[in-house]
C-alpha cells in the first residue's frame, strides 16, 4: 500500500517559520509531480506549491518569495519551507503526488496525505 505521511506542522507566531515534510512509502515505481495544497476553514483547497521530478516549481502568488518547495527523489520526499508566516497561512496542509507502482509502472495515480495543521498566531 502506497501512502504519503506529512510532518512538521504546528503553532508558530506571525513572522516565524516552519518546514513541512512529506514522505511517500510503499511499492512505488516512480513519482512525477509532487505538491502542497492547503485548506483553511470555510475555504476551498488551494494549490500552494508544486514541483516536477526534474525540479521545476510553481507557487501560488500569495506565498511567492516566502515559501520554497523542494524534493529528494531518492527518498521520495517533498519539503515545504515556509518563512515569514502570516495568520492567513493558517490551514491544513496536504501533500499530493502523482505516482506509479511497481506492479503497474505505466499507470499514474494521484495520492493525498492525511494533512498537517499549521496555525499562525498574530
BAMIMAR-138097 format. One record per residue: residue in one letter; x, y, z of N, C-alpha, C, O, CB in turn; residue number from 0. Coordinates in steps of 0.2 Angstrom, whole numbers. Glycine has a CB too. Layout:
<tornus>
+--------+-------+-------+-------+-------+-------+-------+-------+-------+-------+-------+-------+-------+-------+-------+-------+-----+
: residu :  n.px :  n.py :  n.pz : ca.px : ca.py : ca.pz :  c.px :  c.py :  c.pz :  o.px :  o.py :  o.pz : cb.px : cb.py : cb.pz : num :
+--------+-------+-------+-------+-------+-------+-------+-------+-------+-------+-------+-------+-------+-------+-------+-------+-----+
:      A :     X :     Y :     Z :     X :     Y :     Z :     X :     Y :     Z :     X :     Y :     Z :     X :     Y :     Z : NUM :
...
+--------+-------+-------+-------+-------+-------+-------+-------+-------+-------+-------+-------+-------+-------+-------+-------+-----+
</tornus>
This chain:
<tornus>
+--------+-------+-------+-------+-------+-------+-------+-------+-------+-------+-------+-------+-------+-------+-------+-------+-----+
: residu :  n.px :  n.py :  n.pz : ca.px : ca.py : ca.pz :  c.px :  c.py :  c.pz :  o.px :  o.py :  o.pz : cb.px : cb.py : cb.pz : num :
+--------+-------+-------+-------+-------+-------+-------+-------+-------+-------+-------+-------+-------+-------+-------+-------+-----+
:      X :     4 :    -6 :     0 :     0 :     0 :     0 :     4 :     6 :     0 :     9 :     7 :     4 :    -5 :     0 :     6 :   0 :
:      X :     3 :    11 :    -5 :     7 :    17 :    -5 :     3 :    22 :    -1 :    -3 :    23 :    -1 :     7 :    19 :   -12 :   1 :
:      X :     7 :    26 :     3 :     5 :    31 :     7 :     9 :    37 :     7 :    15 :    37 :     6 :     3 :    29 :    14 :   2 :
:      X :     6 :    43 :     9 :    10 :    49 :    10 :     9 :    51 :    17 :     4 :    51 :    20 :     8 :    55 :     5 :   3 :
:      X :    15 :    52 :    21 :    15 :    54 :    28 :    18 :    61 :    28 :    24 :    62 :    27 :    18 :    49 :    32 :   4 :
:      X :    14 :    66 :    31 :    16 :    73 :    32 :    18 :    74 :    39 :    16 :    70 :    44 :    11 :    78 :    30 :   5 :
:      X :    23 :    78 :    40 :    25 :    80 :    47 :    28 :    88 :    46 :    29 :    90 :    41 :    31 :    76 :    49 :   6 :
:      X :    28 :    91 :    52 :    31 :    97 :    53 :    26 :   103 :    54 :    28 :   108 :    55 :    35 :    99 :    47 :   7 :
:      X :    20 :   101 :    54 :    15 :   107 :    56 :    15 :   108 :    63 :    19 :   105 :    67 :     8 :   104 :    54 :   8 :
:      X :    12 :   114 :    65 :    12 :   116 :    72 :     9 :   123 :    73 :     7 :   126 :    68 :    19 :   115 :    75 :   9 :
:      X :    11 :   126 :    79 :     9 :   133 :    80 :    15 :   137 :    80 :    20 :   135 :    83 :     5 :   133 :    87 :  10 :
:      X :    14 :   143 :    77 :    20 :   147 :    76 :    17 :   155 :    76 :    12 :   156 :    74 :    24 :   146 :    70 :  11 :
:      X :    21 :   159 :    78 :    19 :   166 :    78 :    20 :   169 :    71 :    25 :   167 :    68 :    23 :   170 :    84 :  12 :
:      X :    17 :   174 :    70 :    17 :   178 :    64 :    25 :   180 :    63 :    28 :   183 :    68 :    13 :   184 :    63 :  13 :
:      X :    27 :   179 :    57 :    34 :   181 :    56 :    39 :   175 :    56 :    45 :   175 :    54 :    37 :   186 :    60 :  14 :
:      X :    36 :   170 :    59 :    40 :   164 :    61 :    41 :   159 :    55 :    39 :   161 :    49 :    38 :   160 :    66 :  15 :
:      X :    44 :   153 :    56 :    45 :   149 :    50 :    43 :   141 :    52 :    43 :   140 :    58 :    52 :   149 :    47 :  16 :
:      X :    41 :   137 :    47 :    40 :   130 :    48 :    43 :   127 :    42 :    43 :   129 :    37 :    33 :   128 :    50 :  17 :
:      X :    45 :   120 :    43 :    46 :   116 :    37 :    42 :   110 :    37 :    42 :   106 :    42 :    54 :   114 :    38 :  18 :
:      X :    38 :   109 :    32 :    34 :   103 :    31 :    38 :    98 :    27 :    42 :    99 :    23 :    28 :   105 :    28 :  19 :
:      X :    37 :    91 :    29 :    40 :    86 :    25 :    34 :    81 :    24 :    29 :    80 :    27 :    45 :    82 :    29 :  20 :
:      X :    35 :    78 :    18 :    30 :    73 :    16 :    34 :    67 :    13 :    37 :    68 :     7 :    25 :    76 :    11 :  21 :
:      X :    34 :    61 :    16 :    37 :    55 :    13 :    32 :    50 :    10 :    27 :    49 :    13 :    41 :    52 :    19 :  22 :
:      X :    34 :    48 :     4 :    30 :    43 :     1 :    33 :    36 :     3 :    39 :    35 :     3 :    29 :    44 :    -6 :  23 :
:      X :    29 :    31 :     4 :    31 :    24 :     5 :    27 :    19 :     2 :    21 :    20 :     1 :    32 :    23 :    13 :  24 :
:      X :    29 :    13 :     1 :    26 :     8 :    -2 :    29 :     5 :    -8 :    35 :     7 :   -10 :    18 :    10 :    -3 :  25 :
:      X :    25 :     2 :   -12 :    28 :    -1 :   -18 :    28 :     4 :   -24 :    24 :     3 :   -29 :    24 :    -7 :   -20 :  26 :
:      X :    32 :     9 :   -23 :    32 :    15 :   -28 :    37 :    13 :   -34 :    43 :    11 :   -32 :    34 :    21 :   -25 :  27 :
:      X :    35 :    14 :   -40 :    40 :    14 :   -45 :    43 :    20 :   -47 :    49 :    21 :   -48 :    36 :    11 :   -52 :  28 :
:      X :    38 :    25 :   -47 :    41 :    32 :   -49 :    36 :    37 :   -47 :    30 :    36 :   -47 :    42 :    33 :   -57 :  29 :
:      X :    38 :    43 :   -45 :    34 :    49 :   -43 :    36 :    54 :   -48 :    41 :    56 :   -48 :    35 :    51 :   -36 :  30 :
:      X :    31 :    57 :   -51 :    32 :    63 :   -55 :    30 :    69 :   -51 :    34 :    71 :   -47 :    27 :    63 :   -62 :  31 :
:      X :    25 :    73 :   -53 :    24 :    79 :   -49 :    22 :    78 :   -42 :    19 :    73 :   -40 :    19 :    83 :   -52 :  32 :
:      X :    25 :    82 :   -37 :    23 :    82 :   -30 :    21 :    89 :   -29 :    23 :    94 :   -32 :    28 :    80 :   -26 :  33 :
:      X :    16 :    90 :   -24 :    14 :    97 :   -22 :    11 :    97 :   -15 :    10 :    92 :   -12 :     9 :    99 :   -27 :  34 :
:      X :    10 :   104 :   -13 :     7 :   105 :    -7 :     1 :   109 :    -8 :     1 :   114 :   -12 :    12 :   109 :    -2 :  35 :
:      X :    -4 :   107 :    -5 :   -11 :   111 :    -5 :   -13 :   113 :     2 :   -10 :   110 :     7 :   -16 :   107 :    -9 :  36 :
:      X :   -17 :   118 :     3 :   -19 :   119 :     9 :   -27 :   121 :     9 :   -30 :   123 :     4 :   -16 :   125 :    12 :  37 :
:      X :   -30 :   120 :    15 :   -37 :   121 :    15 :   -38 :   125 :    22 :   -37 :   122 :    27 :   -41 :   115 :    15 :  38 :
:      X :   -40 :   131 :    22 :   -42 :   135 :    28 :   -50 :   134 :    29 :   -53 :   132 :    25 :   -41 :   142 :    27 :  39 :
:      X :   -52 :   135 :    36 :   -59 :   134 :    37 :   -63 :   138 :    33 :   -62 :   144 :    32 :   -60 :   135 :    45 :  40 :
:      X :   -68 :   134 :    30 :   -73 :   138 :    26 :   -71 :   139 :    19 :   -75 :   143 :    16 :   -75 :   144 :    30 :  41 :
:      X :   -65 :   137 :    17 :   -62 :   139 :    11 :   -61 :   132 :     7 :   -60 :   127 :    10 :   -56 :   143 :    11 :  42 :
:      X :   -60 :   133 :     0 :   -59 :   128 :    -4 :   -51 :   126 :    -3 :   -47 :   130 :    -2 :   -61 :   129 :   -11 :  43 :
:      X :   -49 :   120 :    -5 :   -42 :   118 :    -5 :   -39 :   121 :   -11 :   -42 :   122 :   -16 :   -42 :   110 :    -6 :  44 :
:      X :   -33 :   124 :   -10 :   -30 :   128 :   -15 :   -22 :   125 :   -15 :   -19 :   123 :   -11 :   -30 :   135 :   -14 :  45 :
:      X :   -20 :   126 :   -22 :   -13 :   124 :   -23 :    -8 :   129 :   -19 :    -9 :   135 :   -20 :   -11 :   124 :   -30 :  46 :
:      X :    -3 :   127 :   -16 :     2 :   131 :   -13 :     8 :   131 :   -17 :    11 :   137 :   -19 :     4 :   129 :    -5 :  47 :
:      X :    11 :   125 :   -19 :    17 :   125 :   -22 :    17 :   118 :   -25 :    14 :   113 :   -23 :    23 :   126 :   -18 :  48 :
:      X :    20 :   117 :   -31 :    21 :   111 :   -34 :    28 :   110 :   -37 :    31 :   115 :   -39 :    16 :   110 :   -40 :  49 :
:      X :    31 :   104 :   -38 :    37 :   103 :   -41 :    37 :    97 :   -45 :    34 :    92 :   -43 :    42 :   103 :   -35 :  50 :
:      X :    40 :    97 :   -51 :    41 :    92 :   -55 :    47 :    87 :   -53 :    50 :    89 :   -49 :    42 :    94 :   -63 :  51 :
:      X :    47 :    81 :   -56 :    53 :    77 :   -55 :    59 :    80 :   -56 :    64 :    79 :   -53 :    52 :    70 :   -58 :  52 :
:      X :    59 :    84 :   -61 :    65 :    87 :   -63 :    67 :    94 :   -59 :    72 :    97 :   -60 :    65 :    89 :   -71 :  53 :
:      X :    62 :    96 :   -55 :    64 :   101 :   -51 :    61 :   108 :   -53 :    62 :   113 :   -49 :    71 :   102 :   -50 :  54 :
:      X :    57 :   108 :   -58 :    53 :   114 :   -60 :    48 :   116 :   -55 :    44 :   111 :   -52 :    50 :   114 :   -67 :  55 :
:      X :    47 :   122 :   -53 :    42 :   124 :   -47 :    37 :   129 :   -50 :    38 :   133 :   -54 :    46 :   126 :   -41 :  56 :
:      X :    32 :   129 :   -46 :    27 :   135 :   -47 :    24 :   136 :   -40 :    23 :   131 :   -36 :    22 :   133 :   -52 :  57 :
:      X :    22 :   142 :   -39 :    19 :   144 :   -32 :    13 :   148 :   -33 :    12 :   151 :   -38 :    24 :   148 :   -28 :  58 :
:      X :     9 :   148 :   -28 :     3 :   152 :   -28 :     6 :   159 :   -27 :    11 :   160 :   -23 :    -2 :   150 :   -22 :  59 :
:      X :     3 :   164 :   -29 :     5 :   171 :   -29 :     6 :   173 :   -21 :    10 :   177 :   -20 :     0 :   176 :   -32 :  60 :
:      X :     1 :   171 :   -17 :     1 :   173 :   -10 :     7 :   170 :    -6 :     9 :   173 :    -1 :    -5 :   170 :    -7 :  61 :
:      X :    11 :   165 :    -9 :    17 :   163 :    -5 :    23 :   164 :    -8 :    29 :   162 :    -6 :    16 :   155 :    -4 :  62 :
:      X :    23 :   166 :   -14 :    29 :   168 :   -18 :    34 :   172 :   -14 :    32 :   177 :   -10 :    28 :   171 :   -25 :  63 :
:      X :    40 :   170 :   -14 :    46 :   174 :   -10 :    46 :   172 :    -3 :    50 :   174 :     1 :    45 :   181 :   -12 :  64 :
:      X :    41 :   168 :    -1 :    41 :   166 :     7 :    42 :   159 :     7 :    45 :   157 :    12 :    34 :   169 :    10 :  65 :
:      X :    39 :   155 :     3 :    39 :   148 :     3 :    43 :   145 :    -2 :    44 :   148 :    -7 :    32 :   145 :     3 :  66 :
:      X :    47 :   139 :     0 :    51 :   136 :    -5 :    49 :   128 :    -5 :    49 :   125 :     0 :    58 :   137 :    -4 :  67 :
:      X :    48 :   126 :   -11 :    46 :   118 :   -11 :    53 :   115 :   -14 :    56 :   118 :   -19 :    40 :   117 :   -16 :  68 :
:      X :    54 :   109 :   -12 :    60 :   105 :   -14 :    58 :    98 :   -13 :    53 :    96 :   -10 :    67 :   107 :   -10 :  69 :
:      X :    62 :    94 :   -16 :    61 :    87 :   -16 :    68 :    83 :   -16 :    73 :    85 :   -19 :    56 :    84 :   -21 :  70 :
:      X :    67 :    77 :   -13 :    73 :    72 :   -14 :    70 :    66 :   -17 :    67 :    62 :   -14 :    76 :    70 :    -6 :  71 :
:      X :    72 :    65 :   -23 :    69 :    59 :   -27 :    71 :    53 :   -24 :    67 :    48 :   -24 :    71 :    60 :   -34 :  72 :
:      X :    77 :    52 :   -22 :    80 :    46 :   -19 :    76 :    44 :   -13 :    75 :    38 :   -11 :    87 :    47 :   -17 :  73 :
:      X :    73 :    49 :    -9 :    69 :    47 :    -3 :    62 :    48 :    -4 :    58 :    47 :     1 :    71 :    52 :     2 :  74 :
:      X :    60 :    49 :   -10 :    53 :    50 :   -12 :    49 :    55 :    -7 :    44 :    54 :    -4 :    49 :    43 :   -11 :  75 :
:      X :    53 :    60 :    -6 :    51 :    65 :    -1 :    50 :    72 :    -4 :    55 :    74 :    -8 :    55 :    65 :     5 :  76 :
:      X :    45 :    76 :    -2 :    45 :    83 :    -4 :    44 :    87 :     3 :    42 :    85 :     8 :    38 :    84 :    -8 :  77 :
:      X :    47 :    93 :     2 :    48 :    98 :     8 :    44 :   104 :     6 :    44 :   106 :     0 :    55 :    99 :    10 :  78 :
:      X :    42 :   108 :    11 :    40 :   115 :    10 :    42 :   119 :    16 :    40 :   118 :    22 :    32 :   115 :    10 :  79 :
:      X :    47 :   123 :    14 :    50 :   128 :    19 :    46 :   134 :    19 :    45 :   138 :    14 :    57 :   130 :    17 :  80 :
:      X :    43 :   136 :    24 :    38 :   142 :    25 :    41 :   147 :    29 :    42 :   146 :    35 :    31 :   139 :    27 :  81 :
:      X :    43 :   153 :    27 :    46 :   158 :    30 :    41 :   164 :    31 :    36 :   164 :    27 :    52 :   160 :    27 :  82 :
:      X :    42 :   169 :    35 :    38 :   175 :    36 :    31 :   173 :    36 :    27 :   176 :    32 :    40 :   180 :    30 :  83 :
:      X :    29 :   168 :    40 :    22 :   166 :    40 :    17 :   171 :    43 :    19 :   175 :    47 :    22 :   160 :    45 :  84 :
:      X :    11 :   171 :    40 :     6 :   176 :    41 :     0 :   172 :    44 :    -1 :   166 :    43 :     4 :   180 :    35 :  85 :
:      X :    -4 :   176 :    48 :   -10 :   172 :    51 :   -14 :   169 :    45 :   -18 :   164 :    46 :   -14 :   177 :    54 :  86 :
:      X :   -15 :   172 :    39 :   -19 :   170 :    34 :   -16 :   163 :    31 :   -19 :   160 :    26 :   -19 :   175 :    28 :  87 :
:      X :   -10 :   161 :    33 :    -7 :   155 :    31 :   -10 :   149 :    35 :    -8 :   143 :    33 :     1 :   155 :    31 :  88 :
:      X :   -14 :   151 :    40 :   -16 :   145 :    44 :   -21 :   141 :    40 :   -26 :   143 :    37 :   -20 :   149 :    50 :  89 :
:      X :   -20 :   134 :    40 :   -24 :   130 :    36 :   -21 :   123 :    38 :   -16 :   122 :    41 :   -23 :   131 :    29 :  90 :
:      X :   -25 :   118 :    35 :   -22 :   111 :    35 :   -19 :   110 :    28 :   -21 :   112 :    23 :   -28 :   106 :    36 :  91 :
:      X :   -12 :   108 :    29 :    -8 :   107 :    23 :    -8 :   100 :    21 :    -7 :    96 :    25 :    -1 :   110 :    24 :  92 :
:      X :    -9 :    99 :    14 :   -10 :    92 :    12 :    -4 :    91 :     6 :    -3 :    96 :     2 :   -17 :    91 :     9 :  93 :
:      X :    -1 :    85 :     7 :     4 :    83 :     2 :     0 :    79 :    -4 :    -5 :    76 :    -3 :    10 :    79 :     5 :  94 :
:      X :     3 :    80 :   -10 :     0 :    77 :   -16 :     5 :    74 :   -20 :    10 :    77 :   -21 :    -5 :    82 :   -20 :  95 :
:      X :     4 :    68 :   -23 :     9 :    65 :   -28 :     6 :    61 :   -33 :     1 :    58 :   -32 :    14 :    61 :   -24 :  96 :
:      X :     9 :    62 :   -39 :     7 :    58 :   -45 :    12 :    52 :   -45 :    18 :    53 :   -46 :     7 :    62 :   -51 :  97 :
:      X :    10 :    46 :   -44 :    14 :    40 :   -44 :    12 :    34 :   -48 :     6 :    34 :   -50 :    15 :    39 :   -36 :  98 :
:      X :    17 :    30 :   -49 :    15 :    23 :   -52 :    18 :    18 :   -47 :    23 :    19 :   -43 :    18 :    23 :   -59 :  99 :
:      X :    16 :    12 :   -48 :    18 :     7 :   -43 :    22 :     2 :   -47 :    22 :     2 :   -53 :    12 :     3 :   -40 : 100 :
:      X :    25 :    -2 :   -43 :    30 :    -7 :   -46 :    26 :   -12 :   -51 :    28 :   -15 :   -56 :    34 :   -11 :   -41 : 101 :
:      X :    20 :   -14 :   -48 :    16 :   -19 :   -52 :    13 :   -16 :   -58 :    12 :   -20 :   -63 :    10 :   -21 :   -47 : 102 :
:      X :    11 :   -10 :   -59 :     9 :    -6 :   -65 :    13 :     0 :   -66 :    10 :     5 :   -65 :     1 :    -5 :   -65 : 103 :
:      X :    19 :     0 :   -68 :    23 :     6 :   -69 :    21 :    11 :   -74 :    23 :    17 :   -73 :    30 :     4 :   -70 : 104 :
:      X :    16 :     9 :   -78 :    15 :    14 :   -84 :     8 :    18 :   -82 :     6 :    22 :   -86 :    14 :    10 :   -90 : 105 :
:      X :     5 :    16 :   -77 :    -1 :    19 :   -75 :     0 :    24 :   -69 :     2 :    22 :   -63 :    -7 :    14 :   -73 : 106 :
:      X :    -2 :    30 :   -70 :    -1 :    35 :   -64 :    -7 :    36 :   -60 :   -12 :    37 :   -63 :     2 :    42 :   -67 : 107 :
:      X :    -6 :    37 :   -54 :   -12 :    38 :   -49 :   -10 :    44 :   -45 :    -5 :    46 :   -45 :   -13 :    32 :   -45 : 108 :
:      X :   -16 :    47 :   -42 :   -15 :    53 :   -38 :   -16 :    50 :   -31 :   -20 :    46 :   -29 :   -20 :    58 :   -40 : 109 :
:      X :   -12 :    53 :   -26 :   -12 :    51 :   -19 :   -12 :    57 :   -15 :    -8 :    62 :   -16 :    -6 :    46 :   -17 : 110 :
:      X :   -15 :    57 :    -9 :   -15 :    63 :    -5 :   -13 :    61 :     2 :   -14 :    55 :     4 :   -22 :    66 :    -4 : 111 :
:      X :   -10 :    65 :     6 :    -8 :    64 :    13 :   -14 :    65 :    17 :   -19 :    68 :    15 :    -2 :    68 :    15 : 112 :
:      X :   -13 :    64 :    24 :   -19 :    65 :    28 :   -19 :    72 :    31 :   -24 :    74 :    34 :   -18 :    60 :    34 : 113 :
:      X :   -14 :    76 :    29 :   -14 :    83 :    31 :   -11 :    85 :    38 :   -11 :    80 :    42 :   -21 :    85 :    32 : 114 :
:      X :    -8 :    90 :    38 :    -5 :    93 :    44 :    -7 :   100 :    45 :    -7 :   104 :    41 :     3 :    92 :    44 : 115 :
:      X :    -9 :   102 :    52 :   -11 :   108 :    53 :    -6 :   113 :    55 :    -1 :   112 :    58 :   -16 :   108 :    59 : 116 :
:      X :    -6 :   119 :    51 :    -2 :   124 :    53 :    -6 :   130 :    55 :   -11 :   132 :    52 :     2 :   126 :    46 : 117 :
:      X :    -4 :   133 :    61 :    -8 :   138 :    64 :    -3 :   144 :    65 :     2 :   143 :    69 :   -11 :   136 :    71 : 118 :
:      X :    -4 :   150 :    63 :     0 :   156 :    63 :    -4 :   161 :    68 :    -9 :   163 :    66 :     2 :   159 :    56 : 119 :
:      X :    -1 :   162 :    73 :    -5 :   167 :    78 :    -2 :   174 :    76 :     4 :   175 :    74 :    -3 :   165 :    85 : 120 :
:      X :    -6 :   179 :    78 :    -4 :   186 :    76 :    -1 :   189 :    82 :     0 :   195 :    82 :   -11 :   190 :    74 : 121 :
+--------+-------+-------+-------+-------+-------+-------+-------+-------+-------+-------+-------+-------+-------+-------+-------+-----+
</tornus>
